[in-house]
Amino acid sequence: MAEELGLRERKKRETRQRIADVAMGLFMLRGFDRTTVADVAEAADVSVNTVFNYFKTKEDLFFDRQDFAVQGLGRVVASRRLGESVVEALRRDFHEALDEGDWRYGTNSGADDFSRLVLESPSLRARMREMSDLRRDYLAQVLAEETDADPDDPTPRFVAAQVVALVQAISMEYLRRRRAGESHAAILPAVRIAVDQAFDLLRSGIGDYPR
């Protein structure tokens, strides 16, 4: 029975990922607003109801990794190494993402295409703002738990706001240069310098918080 349930869950995950991958391909080809859920269902060879079983809205199809994006910074902080500060944990993870070509900080080779689609769609821009707020709030919650902060202590919220703004600023600097025509490979060294510069500035403000 357990093996059967495991197989069923694996198939569900695979179906969900396949639908999301097909959807993103169509969004890239046609644009988000010009692609319907029915288009996605047809291309993925499933029913419209099946799509909605996995994704409540079309925006959820686009941001299929929303939970990870929202919780990513908080997870890095919660799992940081013994004695490692928030600044150093996030700096290390950012550099690791650059090494891996990972999307989690918006500085991967496909980030400019993704950003273009978001900018073209009012509903995606609204969702992105909502996700940014959720990201900040989730990180603040983790910081409060890590420091056993009093509910009236605003420090975790202040730090979370600075971290999220800083990460977004680095991503925007990367995108600015991509839109100016520079290649991903050419930008990477400058992005690494920007990461260290930004986190040095943050460290000068919050030090080794939380101790």
Contacts in CASP RR format, 6 or more apart in sequence:
PFRMAT RR
TARGET T0000
AUTHOR 0000-0000-0000
METHOD contacts of the structure
MODEL  1
MAEELGLRERKKRETRQRIADVAMGLFMLRGFDRTTVADVAEAADVSVNT
VFNYFKTKEDLFFDRQDFAVQGLGRVVASRRLGESVVEALRRDFHEALDE
GDWRYGTNSGADDFSRLVLESPSLRARMREMSDLRRDYLAQVLAEETDAD
PDDPTPRFVAAQVVALVQAISMEYLRRRRAGESHAAILPAVRIAVDQAFD
LLRSGIGDYPR
12 54 0 8 1.000
15 46 0 8 1.000
15 50 0 8 1.000
15 54 0 8 1.000
16 54 0 8 1.000
16 55 0 8 1.000
16 64 0 8 1.000
17 64 0 8 1.000
18 44 0 8 1.000
19 40 0 8 1.000
19 44 0 8 1.000
19 46 0 8 1.000
19 50 0 8 1.000
19 51 0 8 1.000
19 54 0 8 1.000
19 55 0 8 1.000
19 61 0 8 1.000
20 55 0 8 1.000
20 61 0 8 1.000
20 64 0 8 1.000
22 40 0 8 1.000
22 43 0 8 1.000
22 44 0 8 1.000
23 35 0 8 1.000
23 40 0 8 1.000
23 44 0 8 1.000
23 61 0 8 1.000
23 62 0 8 1.000
23 64 0 8 1.000
24 62 0 8 1.000
24 64 0 8 1.000
26 35 0 8 1.000
26 39 0 8 1.000
26 40 0 8 1.000
26 43 0 8 1.000
27 35 0 8 1.000
27 62 0 8 1.000
27 117 0 8 1.000
28 113 0 8 1.000
28 117 0 8 1.000
30 39 0 8 1.000
31 117 0 8 1.000
31 120 0 8 1.000
31 121 0 8 1.000
32 58 0 8 1.000
32 62 0 8 1.000
32 117 0 8 1.000
32 120 0 8 1.000
32 121 0 8 1.000
32 123 0 8 1.000
32 124 0 8 1.000
33 120 0 8 1.000
33 121 0 8 1.000
33 123 0 8 1.000
36 58 0 8 1.000
37 48 0 8 1.000
37 51 0 8 1.000
37 52 0 8 1.000
37 58 0 8 1.000
37 61 0 8 1.000
38 48 0 8 1.000
40 51 0 8 1.000
40 61 0 8 1.000
41 47 0 8 1.000
41 48 0 8 1.000
41 50 0 8 1.000
41 51 0 8 1.000
44 51 0 8 1.000
51 61 0 8 1.000
55 61 0 8 1.000
55 64 0 8 1.000
58 123 0 8 1.000
59 123 0 8 1.000
59 124 0 8 1.000
59 127 0 8 1.000
60 66 0 8 1.000
62 117 0 8 1.000
62 124 0 8 1.000
62 127 0 8 1.000
63 69 0 8 1.000
63 124 0 8 1.000
63 127 0 8 1.000
63 131 0 8 1.000
65 103 0 8 1.000
66 131 0 8 1.000
68 104 0 8 1.000
69 104 0 8 1.000
69 131 0 8 1.000
69 135 0 8 1.000
70 131 0 8 1.000
70 134 0 8 1.000
70 135 0 8 1.000
70 138 0 8 1.000
71 135 0 8 1.000
71 138 0 8 1.000
72 104 0 8 1.000
72 135 0 8 1.000
73 90 0 8 1.000
73 135 0 8 1.000
73 138 0 8 1.000
73 139 0 8 1.000
73 163 0 8 1.000
73 164 0 8 1.000
73 167 0 8 1.000
74 138 0 8 1.000
74 139 0 8 1.000
74 142 0 8 1.000
75 142 0 8 1.000
76 89 0 8 1.000
76 90 0 8 1.000
76 93 0 8 1.000
77 86 0 8 1.000
77 89 0 8 1.000
77 90 0 8 1.000
77 139 0 8 1.000
77 142 0 8 1.000
77 143 0 8 1.000
77 146 0 8 1.000
78 142 0 8 1.000
78 145 0 8 1.000
78 146 0 8 1.000
80 86 0 8 1.000
80 88 0 8 1.000
80 89 0 8 1.000
81 89 0 8 1.000
84 92 0 8 1.000
85 203 0 8 1.000
85 207 0 8 1.000
85 208 0 8 1.000
85 209 0 8 1.000
85 210 0 8 1.000
86 143 0 8 1.000
86 159 0 8 1.000
86 163 0 8 1.000
86 206 0 8 1.000
86 209 0 8 1.000
86 210 0 8 1.000
87 199 0 8 1.000
87 202 0 8 1.000
87 203 0 8 1.000
87 206 0 8 1.000
87 207 0 8 1.000
87 208 0 8 1.000
87 209 0 8 1.000
88 199 0 8 1.000
88 203 0 8 1.000
90 163 0 8 1.000
90 167 0 8 1.000
90 199 0 8 1.000
91 195 0 8 1.000
91 196 0 8 1.000
91 199 0 8 1.000
94 105 0 8 1.000
94 167 0 8 1.000
94 170 0 8 1.000
94 195 0 8 1.000
94 199 0 8 1.000
95 192 0 8 1.000
95 195 0 8 1.000
96 102 0 8 1.000
97 104 0 8 1.000
97 105 0 8 1.000
97 107 0 8 1.000
97 108 0 8 1.000
98 105 0 8 1.000
98 107 0 8 1.000
98 188 0 8 1.000
98 191 0 8 1.000
98 192 0 8 1.000
98 195 0 8 1.000
101 108 0 8 1.000
101 109 0 8 1.000
102 108 0 8 1.000
103 110 0 8 1.000
103 111 0 8 1.000
103 114 0 8 1.000
105 167 0 8 1.000
105 170 0 8 1.000
105 171 0 8 1.000
106 114 0 8 1.000
106 171 0 8 1.000
106 174 0 8 1.000
107 170 0 8 1.000
107 171 0 8 1.000
107 174 0 8 1.000
107 191 0 8 1.000
108 184 0 8 1.000
109 184 0 8 1.000
110 184 0 8 1.000
111 171 0 8 1.000
111 174 0 8 1.000
111 175 0 8 1.000
111 178 0 8 1.000
112 175 0 8 1.000
112 178 0 8 1.000
112 179 0 8 1.000
115 175 0 8 1.000
117 124 0 8 1.000
118 124 0 8 1.000
118 125 0 8 1.000
118 128 0 8 1.000
119 125 0 8 1.000
132 164 0 8 1.000
132 168 0 8 1.000
135 164 0 8 1.000
136 157 0 8 1.000
136 160 0 8 1.000
136 161 0 8 1.000
136 164 0 8 1.000
137 160 0 8 1.000
139 160 0 8 1.000
139 163 0 8 1.000
139 164 0 8 1.000
140 156 0 8 1.000
140 157 0 8 1.000
140 159 0 8 1.000
140 160 0 8 1.000
140 161 0 8 1.000
141 156 0 8 1.000
143 149 0 8 1.000
143 155 0 8 1.000
143 156 0 8 1.000
143 159 0 8 1.000
143 160 0 8 1.000
143 210 0 8 1.000
144 151 0 8 1.000
144 153 0 8 1.000
144 156 0 8 1.000
146 210 0 8 1.000
147 155 0 8 1.000
147 156 0 8 1.000
147 209 0 8 1.000
147 210 0 8 1.000
149 155 0 8 1.000
149 156 0 8 1.000
155 209 0 8 1.000
159 206 0 8 1.000
159 209 0 8 1.000
162 202 0 8 1.000
162 206 0 8 1.000
163 202 0 8 1.000
166 198 0 8 1.000
166 199 0 8 1.000
166 201 0 8 1.000
166 202 0 8 1.000
169 198 0 8 1.000
170 191 0 8 1.000
170 194 0 8 1.000
170 195 0 8 1.000
170 198 0 8 1.000
173 191 0 8 1.000
173 194 0 8 1.000
174 187 0 8 1.000
174 191 0 8 1.000
177 187 0 8 1.000
177 190 0 8 1.000
178 184 0 8 1.000
178 187 0 8 1.000
END
